[in-house]
């Protein structure tokens, strides 16, 4: 379909991080945009501030008449929306309407651009935001769709043109197979989304299929050690692009980057954690291969501030540090733990974790237990169901019994602040992809008043 002929875009699930980036994009391109979401959030508030109409009751009566014209309206939905959703059912049953998943629309937008795509079970959002920032600072005319809110731009959309697109290639629901990138990377292929794939071999096959979607003369970048062929990147190894001579100076990484042709010396990167350093290396590699001036790239990387809810400092004083992170997979929790221990050796760490999805908890319960056991204290919340119904026997209490640490408690969200205050930990960490993010501002306020 030709998006130029579409005047109205209606989003079902407009408050999702990926959906809202698309809504911002179409609004910036002078389309009429509106949508539904289940609850009001900071994201929906920001869309309303732009002049986008958002409602929160599932009823076709709330949809403006202008969006009921099938000739000029595109309906976009997220797979997280239940199949019995009234508005979605209305549009799907009316065969004249064009109803597309978010990933399909992203494929349409990017197919006629020079597309850089970031795939992987971990690290997509941070890598994409670094890459978008690097290209923007190098004056590339781009649109970058981010899966989080960039601290540099306070948005999940970076836009100053349409020649180049930067996107997250999401493996959930095999969404990334709608893309045809010129340059693509794969950061990781750990087992995840087994509710969709069934087993890890099917997930691996989907990444192989994605690698075949790259346009002729395109390039694939692979983290060293993954079972696919491409330009490799890594840390202190023999990869094509590799971080070398790594030091921590004033809480930041300073290192050299070995490239196939040269070495970039004394590169500065302010995000903690080897996982973030790895994300920076691949973003640099893709920008170098795109053709950005290397001195400009080094300067741009030093100015990168991060993504909200990705190792985000909420409080940072000599007596107390409060960090919030989106980690919702055992490997991501391990990465956050590594970063904290590297930056704050010998300090006591309290982790507040909200599991995300019954299926993910069931699939990785032993790995979750092992990763959480590394912290000095653990406060565990009930499982956030998102799109799922409960699975018999899969509970946070079941997970807690497997955690090999005496300093553990199962608590309610209402108890978070009081339990944190009872602790003597110097480092407070909240982790999870559910609505624990909504609790962060309350925790921050309470801890700030107490200090």
ZAFIVO-757179 format. One line per 2 residues: number of its first residue (from 1); for each residue x, z, y of C-alpha. Coordinates in Angstrom, 1 decimal, always signed. Last residue first. Example, Ala and Ser with C-alpha at 12.3 -4.5 7.8 and 13.67 -1.06 7.14 Angstrom:
% ZAFIVO-757179
2 = +13.7:+7.1:-1.1; +12.3:+7.8:-4.5;
This chain:
% ZAFIVO-757179
451 = +17.7:+53.1:+11.2; +14.2:+53.9:+10.2;
449 = +12.5:+51.6:+12.8; +14.7:+48.7:+11.6;
447 = +13.9:+49.5:+7.9; +10.2:+49.5:+8.6;
445 = +10.3:+46.3:+10.6; +12.4:+44.5:+8.1;
443 = +10.2:+45.5:+5.2; +7.1:+44.3:+7.0;
441 = +8.7:+41.0:+7.9; +9.8:+40.5:+4.3;
439 = +6.4:+41.1:+2.7; +5.2:+37.5:+3.2;
437 = +8.2:+36.3:+1.3; +7.1:+38.4:-1.7;
435 = +4.3:+35.8:-1.8; +5.9:+34.0:-4.7;
433 = +9.3:+32.4:-4.9; +11.4:+35.5:-5.7;
431 = +14.1:+37.8:-4.4; +14.3:+40.7:-2.0;
429 = +17.8:+42.3:-1.6; +18.8:+45.6:+0.0;
427 = +22.5:+46.4:+0.4; +23.6:+49.9:+1.4;
425 = +21.7:+51.5:-1.5; +20.6:+55.1:-1.0;
423 = +17.1:+54.5:-2.3; +14.0:+56.5:-1.3;
421 = +13.5:+54.1:+1.7; +13.4:+51.2:-0.6;
419 = +10.7:+52.9:-2.6; +8.6:+53.6:+0.5;
417 = +8.9:+50.0:+1.7; +8.0:+48.4:-1.6;
415 = +5.1:+50.6:-2.5; +2.2:+48.4:-1.3;
413 = +3.7:+45.5:-3.2; +3.2:+47.5:-6.4;
411 = +6.0:+49.0:-8.5; +7.7:+48.7:-11.8;
409 = +10.9:+50.8:-11.6; +14.5:+50.3:-12.7;
407 = +17.6:+52.5:-12.4; +18.3:+53.0:-16.1;
405 = +19.6:+49.4:-16.5; +19.4:+47.1:-19.5;
403 = +16.3:+45.2:-18.4; +14.3:+44.4:-21.6;
401 = +11.6:+47.0:-21.0; +11.2:+45.6:-17.4;
399 = +10.3:+42.1:-18.7; +7.5:+43.5:-20.8;
397 = +6.3:+45.6:-17.8; +6.4:+42.5:-15.7;
395 = +3.9:+40.9:-18.0; +3.7:+38.2:-20.6;
393 = +1.7:+39.8:-23.5; -1.2:+37.4:-23.2;
391 = -0.5:+34.6:-20.8; -2.2:+34.9:-17.4;
389 = -3.7:+31.8:-15.7; -1.3:+29.6:-13.8;
387 = -1.0:+27.7:-10.4; +0.8:+30.5:-8.6;
385 = +0.8:+33.5:-11.0; +3.1:+35.9:-9.1;
383 = +4.2:+38.3:-11.8; +3.9:+42.0:-10.9;
381 = +6.8:+43.5:-8.9; +10.1:+44.9:-10.2;
379 = +12.3:+47.3:-8.2; +15.9:+47.1:-9.6;
377 = +18.8:+49.4:-8.8; +22.6:+48.8:-9.2;
375 = +22.2:+45.1:-9.8; +23.6:+43.4:-12.9;
373 = +20.5:+44.2:-15.0; +18.6:+41.6:-13.1;
371 = +20.6:+38.7:-14.6; +20.3:+40.0:-18.2;
369 = +16.6:+40.7:-17.9; +15.9:+37.3:-16.4;
367 = +17.9:+35.7:-19.2; +15.9:+37.6:-21.8;
365 = +12.6:+36.6:-20.2; +13.4:+33.0:-19.8;
363 = +10.5:+31.1:-21.3; +8.0:+33.9:-21.0;
361 = +8.8:+34.5:-17.3; +8.8:+30.8:-16.6;
359 = +5.3:+30.5:-18.3; +3.9:+33.5:-16.4;
357 = +4.9:+32.0:-13.1; +7.2:+33.5:-10.4;
355 = +8.7:+37.0:-11.1; +8.8:+39.2:-8.0;
353 = +12.2:+41.0:-7.6; +13.3:+43.8:-5.4;
351 = +17.1:+44.2:-5.8; +19.0:+47.3:-4.7;
349 = +22.8:+46.9:-4.3; +25.4:+49.7:-4.0;
347 = +28.6:+48.6:-2.3; +31.9:+48.1:-4.3;
345 = +32.4:+44.5:-3.2; +30.2:+43.3:-0.4;
343 = +30.9:+39.5:+0.2; +32.0:+38.6:-3.3;
341 = +29.5:+41.0:-4.9; +26.7:+39.6:-2.8;
339 = +27.6:+36.0:-3.5; +27.9:+36.6:-7.3;
337 = +24.5:+38.3:-7.3; +22.9:+35.4:-5.5;
335 = +24.3:+33.0:-8.0; +23.2:+35.1:-11.0;
333 = +19.6:+35.2:-9.4; +19.7:+31.4:-9.2;
331 = +20.8:+31.2:-12.8; +18.0:+33.5:-13.9;
329 = +15.3:+31.4:-12.0; +13.2:+32.5:-9.0;
327 = +15.8:+32.8:-6.2; +14.0:+32.4:-2.8;
325 = +16.3:+34.9:-1.1; +16.0:+37.7:+1.4;
323 = +19.0:+39.9:+2.5; +18.9:+43.3:+4.1;
321 = +22.3:+44.9:+5.0; +22.6:+48.5:+6.1;
319 = +25.3:+50.8:+7.5; +27.7:+48.3:+9.2;
317 = +24.7:+46.2:+10.4; +23.1:+43.0:+9.1;
315 = +19.3:+43.0:+8.9; +17.2:+40.0:+7.9;
313 = +20.2:+38.0:+6.6; +18.9:+34.9:+4.8;
311 = +20.4:+34.2:+1.4; +18.1:+31.2:+1.1;
309 = +14.8:+32.5:+2.4; +15.2:+30.4:+5.7;
307 = +17.7:+27.6:+5.2; +21.3:+27.7:+6.5;
305 = +23.2:+27.9:+9.7; +25.4:+24.7:+9.7;
303 = +27.7:+24.6:+12.7; +30.9:+24.5:+10.6;
301 = +29.5:+21.6:+8.6; +29.1:+19.5:+11.8;
299 = +32.7:+20.0:+12.8; +34.0:+18.9:+9.4;
297 = +31.6:+16.0:+9.4; +32.8:+14.8:+12.8;
295 = +36.4:+14.8:+11.6; +35.3:+12.8:+8.5;
293 = +33.6:+10.0:+10.4; +30.3:+9.2:+8.4;
291 = +30.5:+6.3:+6.0; +27.7:+6.9:+3.4;
289 = +30.5:+7.9:+1.0; +31.7:+10.6:+3.4;
287 = +28.1:+11.8:+3.8; +27.6:+11.9:+0.1;
285 = +30.8:+13.9:-0.4; +30.1:+16.3:+2.4;
283 = +26.7:+17.1:+0.9; +28.3:+17.5:-2.5;
281 = +30.9:+19.9:-1.2; +28.4:+22.0:+0.8;
279 = +26.2:+22.5:-2.3; +29.2:+23.7:-4.2;
277 = +30.0:+26.2:-1.4; +26.4:+27.3:-1.6;
275 = +26.8:+28.0:-5.4; +30.1:+29.8:-4.7;
273 = +28.3:+32.3:-2.5; +28.2:+33.0:+1.2;
271 = +27.1:+30.5:+3.9; +29.4:+30.0:+6.9;
269 = +31.4:+27.0:+6.0; +34.7:+26.1:+7.7;
267 = +37.0:+23.3:+6.5; +40.7:+24.1:+6.9;
265 = +42.0:+20.7:+5.8; +40.2:+17.5:+4.7;
263 = +42.3:+15.8:+2.0; +42.5:+12.1:+1.5;
261 = +41.4:+9.1:-0.6; +39.5:+10.3:-3.6;
259 = +38.6:+13.5:-1.7; +40.2:+16.9:-1.8;
257 = +38.4:+19.4:+0.5; +40.4:+22.2:+1.9;
255 = +39.0:+25.7:+2.4; +37.7:+28.4:+4.8;
253 = +34.6:+30.3:+3.6; +33.0:+32.7:+6.0;
251 = +32.6:+36.5:+6.1; +35.4:+36.9:+8.7;
249 = +37.8:+34.9:+6.6; +37.1:+34.2:+2.9;
247 = +39.7:+31.9:+1.4; +39.5:+28.8:-0.8;
245 = +42.7:+26.7:-1.4; +40.7:+23.8:-2.9;
243 = +37.1:+22.5:-2.8; +36.8:+19.3:-4.8;
241 = +35.5:+15.8:-4.5; +36.7:+13.4:-7.2;
239 = +36.7:+16.4:-9.5; +40.0:+17.9:-10.8;
237 = +39.0:+21.6:-10.4; +39.0:+24.3:-7.7;
235 = +35.3:+23.8:-7.0; +33.3:+20.8:-8.0;
233 = +32.3:+17.2:-7.4; +32.1:+14.1:-9.6;
231 = +31.3:+10.5:-8.8; +29.1:+9.4:-11.8;
229 = +28.6:+9.7:-15.5; +26.1:+12.1:-17.0;
227 = +26.6:+15.2:-19.2; +27.1:+17.7:-16.4;
225 = +30.7:+19.2:-16.3; +31.6:+18.3:-12.8;
223 = +28.5:+18.2:-10.6; +27.3:+14.6:-10.6;
221 = +27.2:+12.0:-7.8; +25.4:+8.7:-8.4;
219 = +26.1:+5.6:-6.3; +24.1:+2.5:-5.4;
217 = +25.2:-1.0:-5.9; +21.8:-1.8:-7.4;
215 = +19.3:+0.9:-6.5; +19.2:+4.3:-8.2;
213 = +16.3:+4.7:-10.6; +18.5:+4.8:-13.6;
211 = +19.8:+8.3:-12.6; +16.2:+9.4:-12.6;
209 = +15.7:+8.4:-16.2; +18.8:+10.4:-17.2;
207 = +17.3:+13.4:-15.2; +14.0:+12.9:-17.1;
205 = +15.9:+12.9:-20.4; +17.5:+16.2:-19.6;
203 = +14.1:+17.7:-19.0; +12.9:+16.3:-22.3;
201 = +15.9:+17.9:-24.1; +15.2:+21.3:-22.4;
199 = +11.8:+21.7:-24.2; +8.1:+21.3:-23.5;
197 = +8.5:+19.3:-20.3; +5.7:+20.6:-18.1;
195 = +5.4:+24.3:-19.1; +9.2:+24.0:-19.7;
193 = +9.6:+23.8:-15.9; +13.2:+24.9:-16.2;
191 = +16.2:+24.4:-18.5; +19.4:+24.0:-16.4;
189 = +20.2:+20.5:-15.1; +22.3:+21.1:-12.1;
187 = +23.4:+19.5:-8.8; +22.4:+15.9:-9.5;
185 = +23.3:+13.5:-6.6; +21.8:+10.3:-5.3;
183 = +22.9:+7.5:-3.1; +20.8:+4.3:-2.7;
181 = +17.6:+6.0:-3.8; +14.6:+4.6:-5.7;
179 = +12.1:+7.4:-5.8; +8.8:+7.7:-7.7;
177 = +10.8:+9.1:-10.7; +11.5:+12.2:-8.6;
175 = +8.0:+13.6:-9.3; +8.7:+14.2:-13.0;
173 = +6.0:+16.9:-12.9; +8.7:+19.2:-11.4;
171 = +12.0:+17.3:-11.2; +11.9:+17.1:-7.4;
169 = +14.2:+14.6:-5.7; +14.7:+16.4:-2.3;
167 = +14.9:+13.8:+0.4; +17.1:+12.2:+3.0;
165 = +15.9:+9.0:+4.6; +17.9:+6.5:+6.7;
163 = +16.7:+3.9:+9.1; +13.7:+5.9:+10.3;
161 = +14.9:+7.7:+13.4; +15.6:+11.1:+15.0;
159 = +13.9:+13.3:+12.5; +14.7:+16.6:+10.7;
157 = +11.6:+18.0:+9.0; +11.3:+21.4:+7.3;
155 = +11.6:+23.0:+10.7; +13.4:+25.7:+12.7;
153 = +16.0:+23.0:+13.5; +19.3:+24.8:+12.7;
151 = +17.7:+27.5:+10.6; +16.2:+24.8:+8.4;
149 = +12.8:+25.7:+6.9; +12.6:+24.9:+3.2;
147 = +11.9:+22.0:+0.9; +13.3:+19.5:+3.4;
145 = +12.3:+16.0:+4.3; +15.1:+14.3:+6.3;
143 = +14.3:+11.4:+8.6; +17.4:+9.5:+9.9;
141 = +19.0:+7.5:+12.6; +22.6:+8.7:+12.0;
139 = +24.2:+10.3:+15.0; +27.0:+12.1:+13.1;
137 = +25.3:+15.5:+13.8; +22.1:+14.1:+12.2;
135 = +24.1:+13.0:+9.2; +25.6:+16.4:+8.7;
133 = +22.3:+18.2:+9.3; +20.4:+16.1:+6.8;
131 = +23.2:+16.7:+4.2; +23.2:+20.4:+4.8;
129 = +19.4:+20.5:+4.6; +19.4:+18.5:+1.4;
127 = +22.0:+20.7:-0.2; +20.2:+23.9:+0.7;
125 = +16.8:+22.5:-0.6; +18.1:+21.0:-3.8;
123 = +20.4:+23.9:-4.9; +18.9:+24.6:-8.4;
121 = +17.1:+22.4:-11.0; +18.8:+19.3:-9.6;
119 = +18.2:+16.3:-7.5; +19.2:+15.3:-4.0;
117 = +18.2:+11.9:-2.7; +19.9:+9.7:-0.1;
115 = +17.7:+6.7:+0.8; +18.5:+3.7:+3.0;
113 = +15.0:+2.9:+4.0; +12.3:+0.5:+2.6;
111 = +11.5:+2.6:-0.4; +11.5:+5.9:+1.6;
109 = +8.0:+6.2:+2.9; +6.4:+4.8:-0.3;
107 = +8.4:+7.1:-2.6; +7.4:+10.1:-0.4;
105 = +3.8:+9.1:-0.7; +4.1:+9.0:-4.5;
103 = +5.8:+12.5:-4.5; +2.9:+14.0:-2.5;
101 = +0.4:+12.8:-5.0; -1.9:+9.9:-4.0;
99 = -5.6:+9.4:-3.4; -6.6:+6.0:-2.0;
97 = -10.4:+6.2:-1.5; -12.7:+3.5:-2.8;
95 = -13.0:+5.2:-6.2; -15.1:+8.0:-4.8;
93 = -14.6:+10.4:-7.7; -11.1:+11.1:-6.6;
91 = -12.1:+11.9:-3.0; -14.9:+14.3:-4.1;
89 = -12.9:+15.9:-6.8; -10.0:+16.7:-4.4;
87 = -12.5:+18.3:-2.0; -14.2:+20.4:-4.7;
85 = -11.0:+21.6:-6.5; -11.7:+21.4:-10.2;
83 = -8.3:+20.0:-11.0; -6.5:+22.9:-9.4;
81 = -4.1:+22.1:-6.5; -0.5:+22.8:-7.5;
79 = -0.1:+19.1:-8.2; -0.1:+18.5:-4.5;
77 = -2.5:+16.2:-2.7; -2.5:+13.3:-0.3;
75 = -5.6:+11.4:+0.9; -5.0:+8.2:+2.8;
73 = -7.7:+7.2:+5.3; -8.4:+3.9:+7.2;
71 = -10.5:+2.0:+4.8; -11.8:+5.1:+3.0;
69 = -13.6:+6.3:+6.1; -14.4:+10.0:+5.2;
67 = -11.4:+11.1:+7.3; -13.2:+10.3:+10.6;
65 = -16.1:+12.4:+9.4; -14.1:+15.6:+9.8;
63 = -13.6:+17.5:+6.5; -15.2:+21.0:+6.6;
61 = -18.4:+19.7:+4.8; -16.1:+18.6:+2.0;
59 = -15.8:+22.3:+1.1; -12.8:+24.3:+0.0;
57 = -12.5:+26.9:+2.8; -9.2:+27.3:+4.6;
55 = -9.2:+24.7:+7.4; -6.3:+22.9:+9.1;
53 = -6.6:+20.7:+12.2; -3.2:+19.4:+13.3;
51 = -2.6:+20.0:+17.1; +1.1:+20.9:+16.7;
49 = +0.2:+24.6:+17.0; -2.1:+24.1:+14.0;
47 = +0.9:+22.9:+12.0; +2.9:+26.0:+13.0;
45 = +0.0:+28.2:+12.0; -0.2:+26.4:+8.6;
43 = +3.5:+27.2:+8.1; +3.2:+30.8:+9.2;
41 = +0.5:+31.3:+6.7; -3.3:+30.9:+6.5;
39 = -4.7:+30.7:+2.9; -6.1:+28.2:+0.4;
37 = -5.0:+25.1:+2.3; -6.9:+22.1:+3.6;
35 = -5.9:+19.2:+5.8; -5.6:+17.2:+9.0;
33 = -3.5:+14.4:+10.4; -4.2:+11.5:+12.8;
31 = -1.1:+9.3:+12.7; +1.2:+9.1:+15.7;
29 = +4.5:+8.8:+13.8; +5.4:+12.4:+14.6;
27 = +2.1:+13.4:+13.0; +2.9:+11.4:+9.9;
25 = +6.3:+13.3:+9.6; +4.8:+16.7:+10.4;
23 = +2.2:+16.2:+7.6; +5.0:+15.1:+5.3;
21 = +7.0:+18.2:+6.0; +3.8:+20.2:+5.5;
19 = +3.3:+18.8:+2.0; +6.8:+19.7:+0.9;
17 = +6.6:+23.3:+2.1; +3.0:+23.7:+0.9;
15 = +0.5:+24.5:+3.7; -1.2:+21.0:+3.5;
13 = -2.6:+21.7:+0.1; -5.1:+18.9:+0.2;
11 = -3.7:+16.7:+3.0; -5.7:+14.1:+4.9;
9 = -3.9:+11.2:+6.6; -5.8:+9.0:+9.0;
7 = -4.6:+5.8:+10.6; -3.4:+3.8:+7.5;
5 = -2.5:+0.1:+8.1; +1.1:+0.9:+8.8;
3 = +1.2:+2.8:+5.4; +1.1:-0.5:+3.6;
1 = +0.0:+0.0:+0.0;
